[in-house]
Amino acid sequence: MKKITIFTISLLVFGVVNIAYAEKNGLNMDLIVSDEEKIILFAGFSIGVIGIFLFLARDIILRRKTSYDKEELESKKEKTYEKYHSDWGDDYEELGQRKNTKEDKEFQDAISNDDLPNYYQILGISKDSSQEEIKTKFRELAKKTHPDKTKKNSEEEMAELNKAYEVLSDIEKRETYDKYLKVD
């Protein structure tokens, strides 16, 4: 990178020195361009403009066609479909992957409020429990606390159990959860 910068600067200095020398000595250097050279310059300029246009319009040109684009529907005339079913965000999602998932945001918010529950304690298992152990422990606790079985008002406790099982039974969610959980 430094070599390119040095080369560019030296080229500019050389050009400025030549111009200053020509002006100092009063050299009359008129530029004469033939018709063929004008055609070549115009063609090069046109190709450059077309290239810039294509570069700027690449998203429109290369846009994926959906099933909606192929069909002739009434909503195309009124543009009502686009209002409610725009997939504009989906096209740009492919360029990069989001690092923060919904669970990441949920766990970050819970950590900032100091109310991230310990799902391992809720299910009564250790942090290195297998998926089968998590499943059997959840079923055992669900039988004990389900509102239809106990005839008590235990909906909140059951919802907490379901959330714990949902997070711990999914390997990716569990890894994300473990990243945020600080076990003493």
N, C-alpha and C positions, 0 to 999 in steps of 0.2 A: 504494500500500500504506500509506503514511504517513497519507493522508487517511482511510482506513477505520479505522486505529488511533486517530487523533485523534477521529473521530466516535464510535467505540465508547466511548472513555474519557469523552468529554464527556457522552454519554448516561447512562453509569453515574453520573457525578458529579451530573448533574441529578436522577436518580432518588433518590440518597442524600439530596440536599438537600431534596427534596420530602417524603421520609419523615421526616427529622429535623424539618422545619417542622411537619408534621402532628402528630408526637408532642409537640413543644414547646407547641403551642397547644391541645392536647387535642382535636383534631377527631375526632369519632366517624365514621369512614368504614367502614361495614359494606358488604361486597360482597354484592350480591344477584344471583343467577344464576337466570334463568328456565329452565323445562323445555326450551324450544327451544334455548337456548344450551348447556345440558348435552348435548343430543343432538349439536349441532354440535361441541362440544369432544371428545366421545367418538368421533365419526366421524373427526375429524382425528387424534386419538391412534391410532385403529385403523389408519388409512391409513399413518401414520408407522411403526408397528410392522411392518405388512406390507411396506412399502418397505424397511425395514432387513433383514427376513428374506430378501427376494428378493435384496438386494444381497449378503448373506453367502452365499447358496446359489446364486449365479450360475454357479459352476464346475460344480456338479452338474446344474443345470437345462440349461445350454447345452453339456454334454459331447457330443463327437462320438460318434456311434454307429458301431461297427465291424461287420465281417461276423460276428464272434463274438457280438455282442449280438443279431443278427437270428436266429441259428440256435438250435435246441434241442439242446444237447449234454449228455452225461453229466457232463462236467467242470465244468459250471456248478453242479451239485448239490454236488459235492465241493470246489469252489473251487480245484482244482489248477491250472487254466489260469492263474488270476491270479497264482499263486505264481511261475510261470516265464516268463510272457509278458506281464507288466504293461507297458502303454504309458503309465504315469502320467507319466514324464518327458517323453514326446513332446508331451503336451498343453501343458505349460508352456514348451516350447522355442520355441513360436510367439510368445510374448510379447516376447522379445528374442533377438537372435542372439549366439551366443558369439563373443567376439573372438579367443580363443585356440583354434586348431585343434590337432589331434594333432601336426602338423608343427611348429607354433610351440613346443609343449612340448618336443618332441624336440630342436629346435635350441637352445632356451634351456638345457636340461640339458647339451647338448654344449658350449655356450659356457661355462657355469659350471664345467665340468670341464676346460676348455681342450683338448678333443679333437674339435672340429668339423673334419671333414676338408674339404680344398679339392677339391671335385668337379671343378672346372675343371682342376686339375693332374692329377687321376686320369685324366681323359679326354684330357688333353693339348690343350686348346682354350683360347681366350681368353674373357674374360668377355662380350664382345659377339658371340659366335658365334650363328649362326642355328639354328633347330630342325633344318634339314636337315643342317647341319654336325655338330651333336651326334649325330644319328642315324647318319650315315656313319662318324664316328669311333668310336662305340660298337660298331658292327658289325665294324669293322676290328679293334679291340682284343679283342672277344669271340671272333673267329676265332683270334686268336693265343693267348689265354689259357684258352680253354675246356678243362676237364679231360679231356673225351673226345678232343679233338684233340691236346693236348700230351702226354698220358699222364703228366702230373705231378700233384702234389698242389697244385692251384691253385684249390681251392674258395673259399678266403677272398678271394683276389684277384678271382675272378669275382663273388662276392657284393658286393664293394666297387664293382666296375664296374656291376653291376645297380642298386645303390642310387644311384650317381652319375647313371646314365641316368634312373632313375625320377624323381629330383628335378629334374634339368635339362630333361627332355623335357616335363614338365607346367609350363605357364606360371605358374599360381598358386603351385605349390610352389617354382618357381624364384625368383619375386619374394620369397616369404617367406624363402628361403634367402639371397638376396642382401642382404636386410635385416639378417641376422645375421652374414653373412660379412664379415670385415675383411681385405681384400686389401691387401698392402703395395705 
